[in-house]
């Protein structure tokens, strides 16, 4: 996905996001969740909306082939192996053993079509892994259309014919709140010396992470990870 110039919050995470970043906490949580899921991938894998392909190294040891699909754009973003729309995937049915998509679903105009297409191209018994926002600010504007609760995610997967559905929050209310505060501080302290602003941003996120472990409240999760299989 491409981050536009007027995006209101940073939207891009990868495995190299440093602890000095204003969004290291959510990037670390996203990375940890994907890394934990990677060993369950197998066979031929499709990454829908692959962007810079930051999580490809985690899946490579477990799959025979990793194929990235990205919407055709003219930018400096590394393009996918295949260009096309997630709403009409340019692949035959039953083509993949694993389909993944990270932080893309909220940016498509018809999330149900995307989920249905992802399951269509899976072989029977194949596995779908999707992450998307629930409580989060605008990003990659103007192409930021939807937010998904656990039950909304489950409904999309059920309507598409998914089986063995699981939707879990990546963190609770403290992480959501702390990360939002970190973003606000990032905007207000851009002119500060790094010696002052970096410890402040890190401290807020570190405290939020600790509080979340002590008092986990999933109703205000920032993000969900959803999985399903094709029956």
BELKA-V513380 format. One record per residue. N is the residue number from 1. RES is the residue in three letters. PSI is psi in whole degrees, 0 to 359 (none if undefined). Layout:
BEGIN
N_RES_PSI / N_RES_PSI
END
This chain:
BEGIN
1_UNK_149 / 2_UNK_130 / 3_UNK_118 / 4_UNK_164 / 5_UNK_333 / 6_UNK_19 / 7_UNK_140 / 8_UNK_340 / 9_UNK_152 / 10_UNK_139 / 11_UNK_353 / 12_UNK_124 / 13_UNK_150 / 14_UNK_180 / 15_UNK_353 / 16_UNK_6 / 17_UNK_122 / 18_UNK_160 / 19_UNK_344 / 20_UNK_355 / 21_UNK_154 / 22_UNK_350 / 23_UNK_30 / 24_UNK_330 / 25_UNK_307 / 26_UNK_327 / 27_UNK_321 / 28_UNK_317 / 29_UNK_318 / 30_UNK_314 / 31_UNK_315 / 32_UNK_319 / 33_UNK_318 / 34_UNK_319 / 35_UNK_320 / 36_UNK_329 / 37_UNK_337 / 38_UNK_320 / 39_UNK_346 / 40_UNK_354 / 41_UNK_156 / 42_UNK_166 / 43_UNK_226 / 44_UNK_121 / 45_UNK_138 / 46_UNK_128 / 47_UNK_108 / 48_UNK_117 / 49_UNK_52 / 50_UNK_336 / 51_UNK_234 / 52_UNK_1 / 53_UNK_46 / 54_UNK_335 / 55_UNK_6 / 56_UNK_317 / 57_UNK_332 / 58_UNK_329 / 59_UNK_335 / 60_UNK_318 / 61_UNK_344 / 62_UNK_352 / 63_UNK_159 / 64_UNK_326 / 65_UNK_139 / 66_UNK_117 / 67_UNK_123 / 68_UNK_131 / 69_UNK_132 / 70_UNK_147 / 71_UNK_139 / 72_UNK_123 / 73_UNK_161 / 74_UNK_96 / 75_UNK_182 / 76_UNK_359 / 77_UNK_135 / 78_UNK_128 / 79_UNK_165 / 80_UNK_176 / 81_UNK_331 / 82_UNK_140 / 83_UNK_137 / 84_UNK_181 / 85_UNK_140 / 86_UNK_345 / 87_UNK_340 / 88_UNK_81 / 89_UNK_132 / 90_UNK_51 / 91_UNK_152 / 92_UNK_157 / 93_UNK_150 / 94_UNK_42 / 95_UNK_342 / 96_UNK_152 / 97_UNK_335 / 98_UNK_136 / 99_UNK_131 / 100_UNK_154 / 101_UNK_124 / 102_UNK_118 / 103_UNK_42 / 104_UNK_325 / 105_UNK_323 / 106_UNK_349 / 107_UNK_3 / 108_UNK_152 / 109_UNK_342 / 110_UNK_89 / 111_UNK_324 / 112_UNK_318 / 113_UNK_319 / 114_UNK_313 / 115_UNK_318 / 116_UNK_319 / 117_UNK_320 / 118_UNK_319 / 119_UNK_328 / 120_UNK_316 / 121_UNK_352 / 122_UNK_145 / 123_UNK_156 / 124_UNK_131 / 125_UNK_353 / 126_UNK_163 / 127_UNK_136 / 128_UNK_135 / 129_UNK_121 / 130_UNK_139 / 131_UNK_148 / 132_UNK_161 / 133_UNK_151 / 134_UNK_288 / 135_UNK_100 / 136_UNK_156 / 137_UNK_172 / 138_UNK_141 / 139_UNK_158 / 140_UNK_38 / 141_UNK_148 / 142_UNK_7 / 143_UNK_61 / 144_UNK_102 / 145_UNK_328 / 146_UNK_161 / 147_UNK_152 / 148_UNK_122 / 149_UNK_171 / 150_UNK_318 / 151_UNK_329 / 152_UNK_318 / 153_UNK_312 / 154_UNK_320 / 155_UNK_316 / 156_UNK_316 / 157_UNK_321 / 158_UNK_315 / 159_UNK_330 / 160_UNK_354 / 161_UNK_17 / 162_UNK_152 / 163_UNK_166 / 164_UNK_47 / 165_UNK_135 / 166_UNK_131 / 167_UNK_116 / 168_UNK_143 / 169_UNK_145 / 170_UNK_337 / 171_UNK_173 / 172_UNK_201 / 173_UNK_324 / 174_UNK_318 / 175_UNK_315 / 176_UNK_311 / 177_UNK_314 / 178_UNK_320 / 179_UNK_325 / 180_UNK_320 / 181_UNK_319 / 182_UNK_319 / 183_UNK_318 / 184_UNK_317 / 185_UNK_323 / 186_UNK_317 / 187_UNK_324 / 188_UNK_344 / 189_UNK_20 / 190_UNK_331 / 191_UNK_355 / 192_UNK_153 / 193_UNK_145 / 194_UNK_329 / 195_UNK_333 / 196_UNK_315 / 197_UNK_324 / 198_UNK_311 / 199_UNK_325 / 200_UNK_311 / 201_UNK_317 / 202_UNK_317 / 203_UNK_318 / 204_UNK_314 / 205_UNK_321 / 206_UNK_317 / 207_UNK_318 / 208_UNK_319 / 209_UNK_317 / 210_UNK_316 / 211_UNK_325 / 212_UNK_325 / 213_UNK_329 / 214_UNK_326 / 215_UNK_77 / 216_UNK_121 / 217_UNK_99 / 218_UNK_347 / 219_UNK_336 / 220_UNK_44 / 221_UNK_143 / 222_UNK_333 / 223_UNK_152 / 224_UNK_150 / 225_UNK_122 / 226_UNK_139 / 227_UNK_153 / 228_UNK_159 / 229_UNK_161 / 230_UNK_122 / 231_UNK_none
END
